[in-house]
Amino acid sequence: MAKLNVLISGGGIAGQICAYWLHRAGIKVTIVERSPSLRNAGQSIEVEGPGLEVVRKMGLEDAVRARGTKEQGLAFVDEKNHHFARVPLDAPGVSFTSQYEILRGDLVDIFYNACKEYTDFMFGNRISSIEDQGNKVKVFFKEGQVKDFDLVIVADGMNSRTRGMVFDDEEPVKSLGHVCSYFTIPHDEADGTWSRFYNAPDKQILLRPHGETGTAAHLCAGTELAAGFDKLDVDGQKKIIHRIFDNEGWESQRVLQGMDDCTDFFMQDIAQVKVKNFVKGRVALLGDAAWCASPVAGMGTTLAISGAYVLAGELSRQPTTAEALKAYEGTMRPFIDLAQKIPPGAPGIACPQTKTGVWILRTVMSFLTKSGIIFAMGKMPSLFSQDKGFKLPQYIL
């Protein structure tokens, strides 16, 4: 295959991983990112399974582990901060964290440093329109540039605007009935080294400590409580979170005070992306823009990293771009279909709508952990496996 000139829309995890491996294949890469700099907002994420295998191939395992959150486990707490259920990091069979748990912004920074020397970045810009002309793609940028590429990879997230310029799926984003906000608050001695999970009717708070630099707060609630949030600016979204969580007990007031002063606030629908095809002509979807499995699945990072590696690998191995894109979709589709199968009742089962439902959840979690049943369940690969039986292809890169 002739050497390609590729544009990636989106400077997040999927885009940067793909740029790294495309360079290894001798392909010229440009990344356009609408933000003026790298975006550090987002939740703690886990690198495991095939995603960790790719990170090891890049020689970055130690860097990821060194910047990890160092969480020791997850504690389920009540209004008085009583830990009625605990799942430690080294729990047999199942855990809600890992030694490769890391803040999204830190992981993006690691991958940026790995690819920046070989990648042309266009920060503060975005694609305004795309013309697939068969033998090339003409791309028009918001800042006025017009450039030709052999391939465009759309990796700009669940709510990608670029996707709709090429793909005609109706309502590809499927809401799961909840919204979540993410931000960092000042670290408190009470945060310790364990994540803490608190429920109130139709809402939940998760605090994940990452040392003296702060504590990551995840606040989730039913979609109907935050109706219209996606049409508001950050200040407006924060007001909605205040309205939902004011006087909800536990440490809600401390969390809301920290939110008011944070600079990394981010809010999104808990949803999945389902499209008919990942590829159309000379345009390919990647990461959450193609297949967001939702935070409920816990597979987003693994899928993004694996998909980026497979796409670059097939472009290096196949004789034509069309054959490479067909092989990419054929390899990833079964993995995606399995990853998007979330447990029945999720995410609502972890966010009961009534006080009685909260009491039942607490009682069940206390029983499952104290009896050890949850750890036995974790030994069932179909429930907790990060690879879903997927075998990462091997490429010469």
C-alpha positions as CSV (number, residue, x, y, z in Angstrom):
1,M,0.0,0.0,0.0
2,A,1.3,3.5,-0.9
3,K,2.1,5.6,2.1
4,L,-0.9,7.4,3.4
5,N,-1.7,10.8,4.8
6,V,-4.3,10.4,7.6
7,L,-6.4,12.9,9.5
8,I,-7.7,12.0,13.0
9,S,-10.5,14.1,14.5
10,G,-10.1,14.1,18.3
11,G,-7.0,14.3,20.4
12,G,-8.1,11.9,23.1
13,I,-7.0,8.4,24.0
14,A,-8.2,6.6,20.8
15,G,-6.8,9.3,18.5
16,Q,-3.4,9.4,20.1
17,I,-2.9,5.7,20.3
18,C,-3.9,5.4,16.6
19,A,-1.4,8.2,15.7
20,Y,1.4,6.4,17.6
21,W,0.9,3.1,15.7
22,L,0.2,4.7,12.3
23,H,3.6,6.5,12.6
24,R,5.1,3.1,13.4
25,A,3.6,1.9,10.1
26,G,5.2,4.9,8.2
27,I,2.0,6.8,7.8
28,K,1.8,10.6,8.1
29,V,-0.7,11.7,10.8
30,T,-2.5,14.9,11.6
31,I,-4.7,15.3,14.7
32,V,-7.3,18.1,14.8
33,E,-8.6,18.9,18.3
34,R,-11.3,21.5,18.9
35,S,-10.0,22.4,22.4
36,P,-7.1,24.8,22.6
37,S,-5.0,22.3,24.5
38,L,-5.2,18.7,25.8
39,R,-8.5,18.1,27.7
40,N,-7.8,16.9,31.3
41,A,-11.4,16.5,32.4
42,G,-13.0,13.1,33.0
43,Q,-13.2,10.2,35.4
44,S,-10.8,7.7,36.7
45,I,-10.3,4.9,34.1
46,E,-8.9,1.5,34.0
47,V,-6.4,0.0,31.6
48,E,-6.8,-3.7,31.5
49,G,-7.1,-6.7,29.1
50,P,-6.2,-6.1,25.4
51,G,-5.7,-2.4,26.2
52,L,-3.0,-3.1,28.7
53,E,-1.4,-5.5,26.2
54,V,-1.2,-2.6,23.7
55,V,0.3,-0.3,26.4
56,R,2.9,-2.9,27.1
57,K,3.8,-3.0,23.4
58,M,4.3,0.7,23.6
59,G,6.7,0.4,26.6
60,L,4.4,2.5,28.7
61,E,3.2,0.1,31.4
62,D,5.5,1.5,34.1
63,A,4.5,5.1,33.3
64,V,0.8,4.2,33.6
65,R,1.3,2.4,36.9
66,A,3.5,5.2,38.3
67,R,0.7,7.8,37.7
68,G,-2.1,5.5,38.9
69,T,-4.5,6.6,41.6
70,K,-3.2,4.0,44.1
71,E,-6.7,3.2,45.2
72,Q,-6.9,0.3,47.7
73,G,-10.5,-0.7,47.0
74,L,-14.1,0.5,47.0
75,A,-16.2,1.0,50.1
76,F,-19.9,1.3,50.1
77,V,-21.0,3.9,52.7
78,D,-24.1,5.2,54.4
79,E,-25.0,8.7,55.6
80,K,-22.7,8.3,58.6
81,N,-19.8,7.1,56.5
82,H,-20.2,3.6,57.9
83,H,-18.5,1.1,55.5
84,F,-21.2,-1.5,55.2
85,A,-19.4,-3.3,52.3
86,R,-15.8,-3.3,51.1
87,V,-14.2,-4.7,48.0
88,P,-10.3,-4.5,48.2
89,L,-8.0,-4.1,45.3
90,D,-6.6,-7.6,45.7
91,A,-10.0,-9.2,46.2
92,P,-10.1,-12.7,44.6
93,G,-12.0,-12.8,41.3
94,V,-13.4,-9.3,41.3
95,S,-12.5,-5.7,42.1
96,F,-13.8,-2.3,41.3
97,T,-10.4,-0.9,40.8
98,S,-6.9,-2.0,39.7
99,Q,-3.2,-1.2,39.9
100,Y,-3.7,0.4,36.4
101,E,-6.5,2.8,37.6
102,I,-5.5,6.3,36.4
103,L,-7.1,9.7,35.8
104,R,-8.1,10.2,32.2
105,G,-6.1,13.4,31.9
106,D,-2.9,11.7,33.1
107,L,-3.4,8.9,30.6
108,V,-3.9,11.4,27.8
109,D,-0.7,13.2,28.8
110,I,1.3,10.0,28.7
111,F,0.0,9.1,25.2
112,Y,0.5,12.6,24.0
113,N,4.2,12.5,25.0
114,A,4.5,9.2,23.2
115,C,3.1,10.5,19.9
116,K,3.7,14.3,19.8
117,E,7.1,14.2,18.1
118,Y,5.6,12.4,15.0
119,T,2.2,13.9,14.8
120,D,1.0,17.3,13.5
121,F,-1.5,18.7,16.1
122,M,-4.1,21.3,15.1
123,F,-5.4,22.6,18.5
124,G,-8.3,25.0,18.7
125,N,-9.8,23.8,15.3
126,R,-12.3,21.3,14.0
127,I,-13.7,19.8,10.8
128,S,-16.6,21.9,9.4
129,S,-17.3,19.6,6.4
130,I,-16.0,16.5,4.6
131,E,-16.1,15.6,0.9
132,D,-15.2,11.9,0.2
133,Q,-14.1,12.1,-3.4
134,G,-13.4,8.4,-3.8
135,N,-9.6,8.5,-4.2
136,K,-9.2,11.1,-1.4
137,V,-11.0,13.1,1.2
138,K,-11.2,16.9,1.0
139,V,-11.6,18.4,4.5
140,F,-12.7,21.9,5.3
141,F,-11.7,23.2,8.7
142,K,-13.4,25.8,10.9
143,E,-10.4,28.1,10.8
144,G,-10.5,28.2,7.0
145,Q,-8.0,25.6,5.9
146,V,-8.8,23.1,3.2
147,K,-6.7,19.9,3.0
148,D,-6.7,16.6,1.2
149,F,-6.2,13.3,3.1
150,D,-6.2,9.6,2.1
151,L,-8.3,8.7,5.2
152,V,-10.2,10.5,7.9
153,I,-10.6,8.8,11.3
154,V,-13.4,10.2,13.5
155,A,-12.4,9.7,17.2
156,D,-14.0,12.8,18.8
157,G,-16.3,11.1,21.3
158,M,-19.8,9.9,22.0
159,N,-21.4,13.1,20.8
160,S,-19.3,13.5,17.7
161,R,-20.5,16.2,15.3
162,T,-18.1,14.9,12.6
163,R,-19.8,11.5,12.6
164,G,-23.1,13.0,11.4
165,M,-21.3,14.7,8.4
166,V,-20.7,11.2,6.8
167,F,-22.8,8.6,8.6
168,D,-26.6,8.6,8.4
169,D,-27.5,6.7,11.5
170,E,-30.6,8.1,13.2
171,E,-30.0,8.8,16.9
172,P,-26.9,6.7,17.3
173,V,-26.6,7.8,20.9
174,K,-28.8,5.6,23.1
175,S,-29.4,7.0,26.6
176,L,-29.4,4.6,29.5
177,G,-31.5,6.9,31.7
178,H,-28.8,8.6,33.8
179,V,-26.4,11.5,33.6
180,C,-23.1,11.9,35.4
181,S,-20.8,14.9,36.2
182,Y,-17.1,14.6,36.9
183,F,-14.8,17.0,38.6
184,T,-12.0,17.3,41.1
185,I,-12.3,18.6,44.7
186,P,-9.6,19.3,47.3
187,H,-8.3,16.2,49.1
188,D,-9.5,15.7,52.6
189,E,-7.9,13.4,55.2
190,A,-11.1,11.4,55.4
191,D,-10.7,10.4,51.7
192,G,-7.9,8.1,52.6
193,T,-6.9,5.6,49.9
194,W,-10.3,3.9,49.4
195,S,-13.0,5.0,46.9
196,R,-16.3,5.6,48.6
197,F,-19.7,5.0,47.0
198,Y,-22.9,6.6,48.5
199,N,-26.5,6.3,47.4
200,A,-29.6,8.4,47.9
201,P,-32.9,7.9,46.0
202,D,-32.2,8.2,42.2
203,K,-28.7,9.6,42.7
204,Q,-25.3,8.5,43.8
205,I,-21.9,10.0,44.7
206,L,-18.6,8.3,44.1
207,L,-15.4,9.8,45.5
208,R,-12.1,8.5,44.2
209,P,-8.9,9.8,46.0
210,H,-5.8,10.4,44.0
211,G,-3.5,11.8,46.7
212,E,-2.8,15.3,47.7
213,T,-3.6,16.6,44.2
214,G,-7.3,16.0,44.8
215,T,-10.2,13.7,44.9
216,A,-12.2,12.8,41.8
217,A,-16.0,13.2,42.3
218,H,-18.5,11.4,40.2
219,L,-22.2,12.5,40.7
220,C,-24.9,10.6,38.9
221,A,-28.6,10.9,38.8
222,G,-31.7,10.0,36.7
223,T,-31.9,11.8,33.4
224,E,-35.3,13.3,34.3
225,L,-33.7,15.2,37.2
226,A,-31.2,16.9,34.8
227,A,-33.5,17.5,31.8
228,G,-32.0,20.0,29.4
229,F,-28.5,20.0,30.9
230,D,-26.9,19.4,27.5
231,K,-28.1,22.8,26.3
232,L,-26.5,24.7,29.2
233,D,-23.0,26.1,29.8
234,V,-20.9,24.8,32.7
235,D,-22.3,27.3,35.2
236,G,-25.8,26.2,34.3
237,Q,-24.9,22.6,34.6
238,K,-23.4,23.2,38.0
239,K,-26.7,24.8,39.1
240,I,-28.5,21.6,38.1
241,I,-26.1,19.5,40.1
242,H,-26.7,21.8,43.1
243,R,-30.4,21.4,42.8
244,I,-30.2,17.6,42.6
245,F,-27.7,17.0,45.4
246,D,-28.3,19.9,47.9
247,N,-29.0,18.4,51.4
248,E,-28.6,14.8,50.3
249,G,-26.6,13.9,53.3
250,W,-23.2,12.3,53.8
251,E,-20.5,14.6,52.3
252,S,-22.8,16.2,49.6
253,Q,-22.2,19.8,50.8
254,R,-18.5,19.4,50.8
255,V,-18.6,17.9,47.3
256,L,-20.8,20.7,46.0
257,Q,-18.5,23.4,47.5
258,G,-15.6,21.8,45.8
259,M,-17.5,21.7,42.5
260,D,-18.1,25.4,42.6
261,D,-14.3,26.1,42.5
262,C,-13.2,23.3,40.2
263,T,-11.9,24.0,36.7
264,D,-12.3,20.5,35.2
265,F,-16.1,20.1,35.4
266,F,-17.6,17.8,32.8
267,M,-21.2,16.4,32.5
268,Q,-22.6,13.9,30.1
269,D,-25.4,11.5,29.5
270,I,-24.7,7.8,30.4
271,A,-25.3,6.3,27.0
272,Q,-24.2,3.9,24.3
273,V,-23.4,4.6,20.7
274,K,-24.7,2.1,18.2
275,V,-24.1,2.6,14.4
276,K,-24.7,0.3,11.5
277,N,-21.1,0.6,10.2
278,F,-17.8,1.8,11.6
279,V,-16.6,2.6,8.0
280,K,-18.0,4.5,5.1
281,G,-15.8,5.1,2.1
282,R,-12.6,6.7,3.2
283,V,-13.9,7.7,6.7
284,A,-13.7,5.4,9.7
285,L,-15.2,5.8,13.2
286,L,-13.0,4.9,16.2
287,G,-13.5,4.8,20.0
288,D,-16.6,6.3,21.6
289,A,-17.6,7.9,18.3
290,A,-18.0,4.4,16.9
291,W,-19.1,2.3,19.8
292,C,-19.3,3.9,23.2
293,A,-20.2,1.1,25.6
294,S,-20.9,3.5,28.5
295,P,-19.2,3.8,31.9
296,V,-21.5,1.0,33.1
297,A,-19.7,-1.5,30.9
298,G,-16.3,-0.4,32.2
299,M,-14.7,-1.1,28.9
300,G,-14.3,2.3,27.3
301,T,-10.5,2.6,27.6
302,T,-9.9,-1.0,26.6
303,L,-12.0,-0.7,23.5
304,A,-10.5,2.7,22.5
305,I,-6.9,1.4,22.8
306,S,-7.6,-2.0,21.2
307,G,-9.6,-0.4,18.3
308,A,-6.9,2.2,17.6
309,Y,-4.2,-0.6,17.5
310,V,-6.3,-2.8,15.2
311,L,-7.1,0.0,12.8
312,A,-3.4,1.0,12.5
313,G,-2.4,-2.6,12.3
314,E,-4.7,-3.4,9.4
315,L,-3.7,-0.3,7.5
316,S,-0.1,-1.5,7.8
317,R,-0.9,-5.1,6.8
318,Q,-3.6,-5.0,4.0
319,P,-2.8,-4.2,0.4
320,T,-5.4,-1.5,0.1
321,T,-7.2,1.0,2.3
322,A,-10.6,-0.5,1.5
323,E,-9.4,-4.0,2.6
324,A,-7.8,-2.6,5.7
325,L,-11.0,-0.8,6.8
326,K,-13.1,-3.9,6.1
327,A,-10.7,-6.0,8.2
328,Y,-10.8,-3.4,11.0
329,E,-14.6,-3.5,11.2
330,G,-14.7,-7.3,10.9
331,T,-12.2,-7.7,13.7
332,M,-13.7,-5.2,16.1
333,R,-17.4,-5.8,15.6
334,P,-17.8,-9.0,17.6
335,F,-15.7,-7.6,20.5
336,I,-17.9,-4.4,20.5
337,D,-21.2,-6.4,20.4
338,L,-20.1,-8.4,23.5
339,A,-18.8,-5.3,25.4
340,Q,-22.0,-3.4,24.9
341,K,-24.1,-6.1,26.6
342,I,-24.4,-4.6,30.1
343,P,-25.9,-6.4,33.0
344,P,-29.8,-6.5,33.2
345,G,-31.2,-3.5,35.0
346,A,-28.0,-1.5,34.8
347,P,-27.3,1.3,35.5
348,G,-30.6,1.7,37.4
349,I,-30.0,-1.2,39.7
350,A,-27.0,0.7,41.3
351,C,-29.2,3.9,41.6
352,P,-32.5,2.9,43.3
353,Q,-35.2,5.5,43.0
354,T,-36.7,5.1,46.6
355,K,-35.4,4.9,50.1
356,T,-36.6,1.3,50.3
357,G,-34.6,0.5,47.1
358,V,-31.5,2.1,48.7
359,W,-32.0,0.0,51.8
360,I,-32.3,-3.2,49.7
361,L,-29.1,-2.3,47.7
362,R,-27.1,-1.8,50.9
363,T,-28.4,-5.0,52.4
364,V,-27.6,-7.0,49.4
365,M,-24.1,-5.6,48.9
366,S,-23.4,-6.1,52.6
367,F,-24.4,-9.8,52.3
368,L,-22.5,-10.4,49.0
369,T,-19.2,-9.1,50.4
370,K,-19.4,-10.5,53.9
371,S,-20.5,-13.9,52.6
372,G,-17.8,-13.9,49.9
373,I,-20.4,-14.6,47.1
374,I,-19.4,-11.6,45.1
375,F,-15.8,-12.8,44.9
376,A,-16.9,-16.2,43.7
377,M,-19.0,-14.5,41.0
378,G,-16.0,-12.5,39.9
379,K,-14.3,-15.7,38.9
380,M,-16.8,-16.1,36.1
381,P,-15.1,-14.6,33.0
382,S,-18.3,-13.8,31.2
383,L,-19.3,-11.4,34.0
384,F,-16.0,-9.5,34.7
385,S,-13.6,-10.2,31.9
386,Q,-12.0,-7.2,30.2
387,D,-11.3,-9.1,27.0
388,K,-14.7,-10.9,26.4
389,G,-12.7,-13.6,24.7
390,F,-11.1,-11.2,22.3
391,K,-7.6,-12.1,21.1
392,L,-5.6,-9.0,20.1
393,P,-4.2,-9.5,16.6
394,Q,-0.4,-9.3,16.2
395,Y,1.0,-6.9,13.7
396,I,4.5,-6.2,12.5
397,L,4.8,-2.5,13.5
